[in-house]
Amino acid sequence: MVVPAFAWLHLTDLHQGMWSQGWLWPNVREAFLDDLERLHDRCGPWQVVAFTGDLTQRGSAEEFERLDETLGELSEHLARLGSTPALLAVPGNHDLVRPKRMRAVHRLIANWEAQPDVHTELWDDEESEYREALEAIFEPFCAWWTKRMAALPEDWSVRAGVLPGDWSVTIPHHGRKLGFLGLNSAYVQLAEGDFHGKLHLDVRQFHGACEGDGPRWAKAHDLAFLLTHHGPDWLGQDGLGQLRGEIDVPPRFFAHLYGHMHEQAQYAQSEGGAATRRRWQGPSMFGLEQVGETLERAHGYTAGRIEFEDTLARVRLWPRSAVQTQAGPWRLGVDRKVVLDEDGGTRSELLELASLAPPPSASATLRRGTLDASSASSSSSSSSRIGASASASGSLFQKPGQRYDPRWHVVHDEEESWAVDSLLDGVPVAVCAPLHFGKTWFLERVLETIGRRSPALEVAYVDLNLADSSSLERLLAGVARQVGRAVGIDDMPWPERGSPQGRLIEALETHVAPATKEGLVLTLDLPDSMWEFAERDGFFRVMRVLSGQGNPTRWKWLRILLAFSMAPSLYIDSVAQSPWNVPEVRLDEFTPQQIEDLARRHDLSWGPAELDALRGSVGGHPFMVRHALYEVARSGRPLDDVLADDEIDFHLRRLENLLGRDPQLCESACRLIAGERVDLRHRQRLEAAGLIRWDKGQRRYLARFPIYSRLFERLCR
């Protein structure tokens, strides 16, 4: 039985109300929201936003009001993406109102580690002057957080602790129980100065937030998370001892999330044979420090995801950080200081869920509160993200070759981001990939993202298969008509004089440009037959003009997105032949992590053996991986039977026919596979077409995918 994944965002150190935030935050916010879009399909939808303190700069009621506005914008954006997470927050040292005059009670609290004799009064006496002082200091935070707790989903179990900002939450999740414990680590830091190694956490905070028995509360959950603002090294000797020996006792908490230090850090350590302690320090959302005459900025966040498999769980993180681009703006994306897999996430970690029996059913739904404290909305569980929407064929799974569906799209994060950003900056983009590598879906994804980020941009998708290719003029006139219809010009005038290229340019400038507001993205998905078109050089010449080469100012309203297959390498003489001499986006095969993710989307509980068997046959070939998973999930047929069916063979036959057009190239392919040397041009053409690869270990060329050995066996008889 498959339990839907549980996912979260870890935010920290926003510092709402910082002196410079008014004019610097809007650009950071836009970079943050854009990055959430890029990341959502990969590790969303998110059920929780864990905010580990310093939400504000001075802890005032006015700053918390402005914080609600900021969180409301985030909530609306996440809802559009398909996530309605609830907010869980602990206070940081900037979320309290520091006393204007330090009285004796304040001085005792600020020196708490050195005053163990007065600790008992705080915990045992509800009318203690220490509690009274802390309630006044944290009053704006408490007023804000009380409203937030009231907006949490009704079926979540919520309990407040002794100190302001101490709490525990139990989240039911399809038969599983997830726990979040928030503890106030900032209540000692009441004044300016260095508090490193002087702060405190007390086991009585743990018990007070967990119905009097912290260990029993933790044991009742499949997984539990600990949230504080400060990391362990900010605690004094007594506080650190209580954290390690009384609170975060392995394996009680899966991970300890905190912030304060403004940069990303992840630690996992097993001591003396005990279970692993995981400490995840989040980067600041809005970190700003004056170092000498330099203003140092830091912006980032972390996404996480847990996928359940009976008594096991797989956990991954997606650390994100901002860099200032060469052009000037800040951009959020993959944190390059962390060792990550190709999709920008950490290596999958497998752990046992030994505390509870396997869940009886996955039918329970989860009500999720939104970030907007004004309402607590309910929604269906994330299990419906894929399976509950059937394809046109009536299957719960999408058959390969159907129209683009974002739920089944495999994200190429860096390539998609680069293509979108380039087009929005007016830079032409060329996308190429071998046959059946998902090129068309990639284009759809890019255009969809552009539509969200820049709605005023018009999009014209030109299908050259529908244009008359009997001559260059008729081909370009067909392009003009399709572009015209895309911007609302049903009867596109075609100039009577000039060269075919000149007429297309005149038609676009005279009629299309005035019909657009911010500009136009012209997308051409070139058929393979274009490379056999007698006047293709004239076609590419006008494309170079339209892309702005030679006069970028004239064509800044027009963005060109071109896509073509690598298959023409099999029947053109030079693989160096470029449509217009711009850098290309090349789509690669699926990674093992992407294949594993697709298997889970198909409700296949495959382990390493099944996944290795699939990769051992088809490698990461996108079409063949999709086809195999679809057929196994749909029909229950064995994998070996699926890999021998006609759909797979059809793809191989198509490649065989393309190779057969050039007997010399076909002969070179056979000689390469046999380990012989061949003409350099032939080798380059076969590599460019995605048919062969160089194996460093064997020091020879092999079929790029193991299943291509069938192709070479037929060719080389």
Protein Blocks (a to p, Z undefined) as FASTA:
>chain_A
ZZddddddddehklgoiaklmmmmmmmmmmmmmmmmmmmmmmmccfbdcdeejkbmnopa
klmmmmmmmmmmmmmmmmmnopacdddddddfklcccdfbdcfklmmmmmmmmmmmlmmm
mmmmmkbfklmmmmmmmmmmmmmmmmmmmmpcfkbccdddfbghiacddddeehiacddd
dddfklmmmbgcjfehkaccdfklmmmmngopaklmmmmpfbdcdddfbdfklpcfklmm
mmmmmmmgcfkbfbdcdehnopacdddddeehiacddddddddfbdcddehjbccddddd
dddddddehjaccdddddddddddfklpacddddfkbccdfkopacddddddfkbccdfb
fkbccddddfblkbccddddfklmmmmpccfkopabdcehiacdfklpccdfklmmmmmm
mmmnopacdddddehilmmmmmmmmmmmmmmmmmmbccddddfklpcckbfklmmmmmmm
mmmmmnopabacddfbdcfklmmmmmmmmmmmmmpmnbccddddddfklmmpmklmmmmm
mmmmmnopopamlmmmpccdddddfklmmmpfblkbcfkopacdddddddfklmmmmmmm
nopacdfklmmmmmmmnomafklmmmmmmmmmmnopafklmmmmmklmmmmmmmmmmmmm
mmmlmmmmmmmmnopacdfklmmmmmmnopaccdfklopaddfblklmmmmmmmmZZ
